[in-house]
Amino acid sequence: MSRTFEVSFEFFPPRTDAGREKLSATRDALMTKNPEFCSVTFGAGGSTRDRTLETVLELRDGGVDAVPHLSCISSDKQELRELLARYRELGIRRIVALRGDIPSGQGGGGELRYASELIELIRGEHGDHFELLAAAYPEMHPQARDFESDLRFFAAKMKAGASRAITQYFFDAEAYFHFVERVRALGVEAPIIPGIMPVTQFESLVRFSDVCGAGVPRWIRKQLEAYGDDQESVRAFGHELVSRLCERLIEGGAPGLHFYTLNQASPSLRILDALGR
């Protein structure tokens, strides 16, 4: 490829000793690609708060610039202040600031309702100490009223003090380019990093995509369906599909790629190898 680009990876906090060992091996394998940072998710309603911090510290001990996700749903301001103070004390300098998913069976809650409010809180109390990354949804947030209002909400997050954004994953490069063009028109100049989901299974991809609002084009669904239980063909098709998507994004000017690894190294490594990175 003709352009150099940054890469970053997302992990989730493991629940078991075996999961921690697997993540350690995944971290070591992905570090060969010299990622700018690795982020660690934060469960619905803060359900993984302690494990998120533990995972960040373990990754950092292994030489990774580890970045915690922080969501404001179901948390009051004092809880958030205490966690932010802890992050600062530990030398963490980046945070992915999110509204977060509402826990199942709850109607929401917490003093802050939107990511823009969380970003304002962090900026108001910590100035520029933290770099703040926000979420972007090229195909619209699944709970947004409409696309135009979602664009305005995104612009509000960035103007509140986020310096970059990471998108939900997608499989249509034009959706990303259209989104970037629209938010540039709203005055957002910050880098918008495409989120990339390697495709290794059909059922789990469709199930997760339907929940999080990521579109899987019909032709992709039909091709994956046609492979049935032939997992080797599913993985080969998924690798080719996502590698071509990444090529299009980088050649089109995307500032980098952020891989949703699901704590696996091989799928992301194969794509990056194909890109010459």
C-alpha positions in Angstrom: 0.0 0.0 0.0 1.1 3.5 -0.7 0.2 5.0 2.7 1.4 4.4 6.2 -1.2 4.3 8.9 -1.6 3.8 12.6 -3.3 0.7 14.1 -4.9 0.1 17.4 -6.8 -2.8 19.0 -9.7 -3.3 21.3 -9.9 -6.0 24.0 -12.5 -7.0 26.5 -11.7 -7.8 30.2 -11.3 -11.6 30.6 -13.4 -13.4 33.2 -11.1 -16.4 34.0 -7.5 -17.3 34.4 -7.6 -19.1 31.1 -9.0 -15.9 29.5 -6.2 -13.8 31.0 -3.6 -16.2 29.7 -5.2 -16.0 26.2 -5.3 -12.2 26.3 -1.6 -12.1 27.3 -0.7 -14.3 24.3 -2.9 -12.1 22.1 -1.3 -9.0 23.4 2.2 -10.3 22.7 1.3 -11.3 19.1 -0.4 -8.0 18.3 2.5 -6.0 19.7 4.5 -7.0 16.7 2.4 -4.5 14.7 3.4 -1.6 17.0 -0.1 -0.4 17.8 -0.5 3.2 18.9 -2.7 2.0 21.7 -5.0 -0.8 22.9 -8.4 -0.1 24.4 -10.3 -2.1 27.0 -14.1 -2.2 27.1 -16.3 -1.2 30.0 -19.4 -3.5 30.5 -23.0 -2.3 30.5 -23.7 0.0 33.4 -20.0 -0.3 34.5 -20.4 -4.1 35.1 -16.7 -4.7 34.3 -15.3 -1.6 36.0 -12.8 -3.4 38.2 -11.8 -5.9 35.6 -11.4 -3.1 33.0 -8.9 -1.4 35.3 -7.1 -4.7 36.1 -6.8 -5.5 32.4 -5.5 -2.0 31.6 -2.8 -2.3 34.2 -1.9 -5.9 33.1 -1.6 -4.7 29.5 0.5 -1.7 30.5 2.8 -4.0 32.4 3.3 -5.8 29.1 4.4 -2.7 27.3 1.0 -1.6 25.9 -0.4 1.9 26.0 -3.7 0.6 27.4 -6.7 2.9 27.2 -9.8 2.3 29.3 -13.3 2.7 28.1 -15.5 4.8 30.4 -19.3 5.0 30.2 -21.6 7.3 32.2 -24.8 5.3 32.1 -25.8 4.0 35.6 -23.0 6.0 37.3 -23.3 9.1 39.3 -20.9 12.0 39.1 -19.0 11.1 42.3 -18.4 7.6 41.1 -17.0 8.9 37.8 -14.9 11.5 39.7 -13.4 8.8 41.9 -12.6 6.6 38.9 -11.1 9.5 36.9 -8.9 10.4 39.9 -7.7 6.8 40.1 -6.9 6.7 36.4 -4.9 10.0 36.7 -3.1 8.7 39.8 -2.1 5.6 37.8 -0.7 7.7 34.9 -3.4 6.9 32.4 -3.5 9.6 29.8 -6.2 8.4 27.3 -9.8 7.5 27.8 -12.5 6.3 25.4 -15.5 8.3 26.7 -18.9 6.8 26.0 -22.5 7.0 27.0 -22.5 3.2 27.3 -25.0 0.4 27.0 -28.0 0.4 29.2 -28.0 -2.9 31.3 -30.7 -5.3 30.4 -33.9 -4.8 32.5 -33.0 -1.2 33.4 -34.4 2.0 32.1 -31.1 3.9 32.2 -30.1 6.0 35.2 -27.2 8.0 36.4 -26.7 11.7 36.5 -25.3 11.9 33.0 -27.3 10.8 30.0 -25.0 11.5 27.1 -21.3 11.1 26.2 -21.1 14.8 25.5 -21.9 15.4 29.2 -19.2 12.9 30.3 -16.7 14.6 28.1 -17.7 18.0 29.5 -17.2 16.6 33.1 -13.8 15.3 32.3 -12.6 18.4 30.6 -14.1 20.6 33.3 -12.2 18.8 36.1 -9.1 17.5 34.4 -8.5 20.0 31.7 -6.3 18.6 29.0 -4.7 15.8 31.1 -6.6 13.1 29.3 -6.9 12.6 25.5 -10.5 11.8 25.0 -11.8 9.5 22.2 -15.4 9.3 21.3 -17.6 6.8 19.5 -18.9 7.4 15.9 -21.7 5.6 14.1 -21.3 5.9 10.3 -24.6 4.0 9.8 -26.4 5.7 12.7 -26.6 4.8 16.4 -29.2 2.0 16.8 -31.1 4.2 19.3 -30.9 7.4 17.4 -34.1 9.1 16.2 -32.8 9.8 12.7 -29.5 10.2 10.9 -29.5 14.0 10.9 -30.0 14.2 14.7 -27.3 11.5 15.2 -24.8 13.6 13.2 -25.6 16.6 15.5 -25.1 14.5 18.6 -21.7 13.4 17.3 -20.7 16.9 16.5 -21.7 17.9 20.1 -19.4 15.2 21.5 -16.5 16.4 19.5 -17.0 20.0 20.3 -17.3 19.2 24.0 -13.7 18.2 24.0 -13.0 14.8 22.3 -9.9 14.9 20.1 -10.5 11.8 18.0 -13.3 9.3 17.3 -13.4 5.6 16.7 -16.3 4.2 14.6 -18.6 1.3 15.1 -17.5 -1.4 12.6 -19.1 -1.5 9.2 -18.7 -3.2 5.8 -19.5 -0.4 3.4 -16.6 2.0 2.9 -18.9 4.6 1.4 -20.9 4.8 4.6 -17.7 5.9 6.4 -16.7 8.4 3.7 -20.2 9.9 3.7 -20.3 10.2 7.5 -16.9 11.9 7.5 -18.0 14.3 4.8 -21.2 15.2 6.7 -19.5 15.8 10.0 -16.8 17.9 8.4 -19.6 20.1 7.1 -20.7 20.5 10.8 -17.3 21.8 11.8 -15.8 18.5 13.1 -12.1 18.4 12.0 -10.8 15.7 14.4 -9.6 12.4 13.0 -12.2 9.7 12.7 -10.7 6.2 12.9 -12.6 3.4 11.2 -13.5 0.4 13.5 -12.7 -2.9 11.8 -14.4 -6.3 12.7 -12.6 -9.3 11.3 -15.1 -11.9 10.0 -14.6 -15.4 11.2 -18.1 -16.8 12.0 -21.5 -16.1 10.4 -24.1 -16.6 13.2 -22.2 -14.6 15.8 -21.5 -11.8 13.4 -25.1 -11.4 12.4 -26.4 -11.6 15.9 -23.9 -9.0 17.2 -24.4 -6.7 14.3 -28.2 -6.7 14.7 -27.8 -5.7 18.3 -25.2 -2.9 17.8 -26.7 -1.5 14.6 -23.8 -2.4 12.2 -25.2 -3.2 8.8 -24.2 -6.5 7.1 -25.1 -6.1 3.4 -27.4 -8.7 2.0 -24.9 -10.0 -0.5 -22.4 -10.7 2.4 -25.1 -12.5 4.5 -26.1 -14.6 1.5 -22.5 -15.6 0.7 -21.8 -16.5 4.3 -25.0 -18.5 4.5 -24.0 -20.4 1.4 -20.9 -21.7 3.1 -23.0 -23.3 5.9 -20.7 -25.2 8.2 -17.6 -24.8 6.0 -15.7 -22.6 8.5 -12.5 -22.5 6.4 -14.5 -20.9 3.5 -16.2 -18.4 5.9 -12.8 -17.3 7.2 -11.2 -17.1 3.8 -14.1 -15.0 2.5 -14.1 -12.8 5.6 -10.4 -12.2 5.3 -10.7 -11.1 1.7 -13.7 -9.0 2.4 -12.3 -7.1 5.3 -8.8 -6.7 3.8 -10.3 -5.1 0.7 -12.4 -2.8 2.9 -9.3 -1.7 4.8 -7.4 -1.1 1.6 -10.3 1.2 0.4 -10.4 3.1 3.7 -6.6 3.7 3.9 -6.4 4.7 0.2 -9.3 7.0 0.7 -7.6 8.9 3.5 -8.7 7.2 6.8 -6.1 8.1 9.5 -5.8 4.5 10.8 -7.6 1.3 11.6 -9.0 0.2 15.0 -9.5 -3.6 15.2 -12.2 -5.2 17.4 -10.2 -8.3 18.2 -12.6 -10.2 20.5 -9.3 -11.1 22.3 -8.0 -13.0 19.2 -4.8 -12.2 17.4 -4.8 -14.2 14.2 -7.6 -12.6 12.2 -6.3 -9.0 12.7 -2.7 -10.1 12.0 -3.7 -11.8 8.7 -5.4 -8.6 7.6 -2.5 -6.4 8.5 -0.1 -8.8 6.8 -2.2 -8.5 3.7 -2.0 -4.7 3.9 1.8 -4.8 4.2 1.6 -3.3 7.7 
